[in-house]
Amino acid sequence: MFLVTYDIEDDRKRNKISKILEDYGNRIQYSVFQLVVERKVLFQVLERVAAVIDNSKDSIIFVPFYEDTVISLGTPKNTIGSTNKRSVIIGG
């Protein structure tokens, strides 16, 4: 599993990136996605994203995430992590 976050100036590019990421995972917050993909598929995602972003202005970060327990404050857009009973949502 990977958490993906981005900071992209251009609205059109940002929309393209979010659509690419929606093809592979779930939006957690406006600029944060959860991807549950194999390494081979991750490289496909990276290739698609790299074709869109401007390396001098934009930033996108893929963080490997192996924890089964997630602590979330407030109301997340979608469930984070697996749906096991050890996940904790505080608030929301």
N, C-alpha and C positions, 0 to 999 in steps of 0.2 A: 504494500500500500504506500502511496505517496501523497503528501499534502503539497499542493501547488499554489503559489501565490504570485501575483504579478503587479507591476506598476508600469502602465503603458499610457503615454501622453495622448496619442491620437485616438479619437473615439472609434473610427472605423477599424483600426488595427486591434483595439481592445475588444471590439465586438467579434472580430474574426477569431481572436485567441479564445474568447469564452465559448464560441461555438465549437472550436476544435476540442477544447477540454470537455465540453458537454457530451461529445461523441464517445468519450472514454470514462467519464466518471460523473460525480455529483457535485453541484455547487454547494459549498458550505456557507460562505459569505459572498459578498459581491465580487471580491477579487481572490477568493480562496476556493480551491476545488480539492476533492478527494478522488484519487484514481486508484483503483484496484486492478492493476495490470501486471502481466509478466514482463520481464526485462526486454524481451524481443519487441513487444508492443510499445513499451516505453520509448525505445529508440525511434519508432514510427512517430510517436507524439512529438518527440524532440525535433525530428526533421521537419514536421509540419509547422511547428511553432517557430523554428529558426528561419523558415522561409518568409515569415510575416514580420517579425520584430526588427527594430532598428537597434543594433547593438550599442550604438553611441548614446541612445536616449532611453531605451526600454530595459526593464529588468523582469525576469521570470525565474522563480526559484522552485526546484523540485526537492522536497525533503523526504527521504525514506522514513516510513513510520511503521514500526512493528509492534507498538503497544496494543494490548487488548483492552486496556482500561483508559477511558477518556474522561476528563473532567471539563465540563463546559459551564460557563457562567452566562446567565441570561437566556435568550431564546435563539438558538441556532436556526438558520434557514432550513437545514436538513440534518438528519442524524449523522454524527461523526463516528467513524470507526465501525466496528462490527455491531451487530444488534444483540450482543450478549448481555447478560444481566449485570455484569460488572461495570458497565458504562454508567456514569453519574452525570445528571444534568441538574445544576443548581439554579433555581429560578425557572422562568418560562413556564 
